[in-house]
């Protein structure tokens, strides 16, 4: 009897995976896949991580050059950057579907070559929830609701770990030298708000605006969050040596792995929230 039940379940799963599915992507385009894709190319690190978190990492046959997590991903064929990937290399991988930014310049060319594409926008927390649901639907796997619940629970737990004395702390989060910073409207800004911090960069400037360094001097944030590689040069920027965050050693310098976890709007945002919370609570600080 057990053998019969197992056989029936296996047959049901096979039939389910062979059923066509139509998914609407973030361009508003309905994309029909003949069956659950077995060969997937993901061209954003956050999309790569989403596929893996939904249990389909073994279906990935190619990724962008920046995708590096989980541990199996670096061994996959890499087809170029997020914006300048090689269309020829993607096509050569014979993907059943390509997951990429809806604004990718090469998306129309892939589509013209008959490659099924899903254009997805993933910048905010709401985007993470929506995109994980779309990817789950396209891959015909369950788990997206549970994934989002885990992220939400993790963010809530991180918020509870921030002491009351740290709430309201003014923060400057630098994405990269330029300086480019995460504003209130970015997913990092949303996380900081959930943690009770005050982002000095207003959302109306854009998600990741390039700032005049004088802007940061005038705002004089209490805490600076920056990539480890850029921390040593902060004091040499005009006027920055007088910032109270530098004077008081309130600078969190994130390693490349930590930075990836925070800046990628994807399934590891609960871990990213914990890193931000540790910084605010003084558990993760280093003076450059």
CORPEJO-V354667 format. One record per residue. RES is the residue in three letters. D_FIRST is the distance of its C-alpha to the first C-alpha in whole Angstrom. Layout:
RES,D_FIRST
RES,D_FIRST
//
This chain:
UNK,0
UNK,4
UNK,5
UNK,5
UNK,6
UNK,9
UNK,10
UNK,11
UNK,12
UNK,14
UNK,15
UNK,17
UNK,18
UNK,20
UNK,21
UNK,22
UNK,24
UNK,26
UNK,27
UNK,31
UNK,32
UNK,36
UNK,38
UNK,41
UNK,43
UNK,46
UNK,48
UNK,47
UNK,46
UNK,42
UNK,40
UNK,37
UNK,35
UNK,33
UNK,30
UNK,29
UNK,32
UNK,31
UNK,35
UNK,37
UNK,40
UNK,41
UNK,45
UNK,46
UNK,45
UNK,43
UNK,41
UNK,40
UNK,39
UNK,37
UNK,35
UNK,34
UNK,34
UNK,31
UNK,29
UNK,30
UNK,33
UNK,31
UNK,32
UNK,36
UNK,38
UNK,41
UNK,43
UNK,47
UNK,49
UNK,49
UNK,45
UNK,45
UNK,42
UNK,39
UNK,40
UNK,38
UNK,40
UNK,43
UNK,42
UNK,41
UNK,44
UNK,46
UNK,48
UNK,51
UNK,52
UNK,51
UNK,54
UNK,55
UNK,52
UNK,52
UNK,50
UNK,50
UNK,48
UNK,46
UNK,45
UNK,45
UNK,42
UNK,40
UNK,39
UNK,36
UNK,38
UNK,41
UNK,42
UNK,45
UNK,48
UNK,49
UNK,53
UNK,52
UNK,55
UNK,53
UNK,50
UNK,52
UNK,52
UNK,48
UNK,48
UNK,50
UNK,48
UNK,45
UNK,43
UNK,41
UNK,43
UNK,42
UNK,45
UNK,45
UNK,47
UNK,47
UNK,50
UNK,49
UNK,46
UNK,46
UNK,45
UNK,43
UNK,40
UNK,41
UNK,40
UNK,37
UNK,36
UNK,37
UNK,36
UNK,32
UNK,32
UNK,33
UNK,31
UNK,28
UNK,27
UNK,27
UNK,29
UNK,33
UNK,33
UNK,32
UNK,34
UNK,37
UNK,37
UNK,37
UNK,40
UNK,42
UNK,41
UNK,42
UNK,45
UNK,46
UNK,45
UNK,48
UNK,50
UNK,50
UNK,51
UNK,54
UNK,57
UNK,59
UNK,62
UNK,61
UNK,60
UNK,62
UNK,63
UNK,64
UNK,62
UNK,63
UNK,60
UNK,61
UNK,58
UNK,61
UNK,64
UNK,66
UNK,66
UNK,63
UNK,61
UNK,58
UNK,60
UNK,58
UNK,57
UNK,54
UNK,51
UNK,53
UNK,55
UNK,53
UNK,51
UNK,55
UNK,55
UNK,52
UNK,53
UNK,57
UNK,59
UNK,61
UNK,61
UNK,65
UNK,64
UNK,64
UNK,61
UNK,64
UNK,64
UNK,61
UNK,58
UNK,59
UNK,63
UNK,66
UNK,68
UNK,72
UNK,72
UNK,74
UNK,72
UNK,70
UNK,73
UNK,74
UNK,71
UNK,71
UNK,68
UNK,67
UNK,64
UNK,63
UNK,60
UNK,60
UNK,59
UNK,60
UNK,61
UNK,64
UNK,64
UNK,67
UNK,69
UNK,69
UNK,72
UNK,74
UNK,74
UNK,77
UNK,77
UNK,74
UNK,75
UNK,76
UNK,73
UNK,72
UNK,68
UNK,70
UNK,73
UNK,70
UNK,68
UNK,65
UNK,63
UNK,60
UNK,59
UNK,56
UNK,54
UNK,53
UNK,49
UNK,50
UNK,52
UNK,49
UNK,47
UNK,50
UNK,51
UNK,48
UNK,46
UNK,43
UNK,40
UNK,42
UNK,44
UNK,43
UNK,44
UNK,47
UNK,48
UNK,48
UNK,51
UNK,53
UNK,53
UNK,54
UNK,57
UNK,58
UNK,57
UNK,59
UNK,57
UNK,57
UNK,60
UNK,63
UNK,66
UNK,67
//
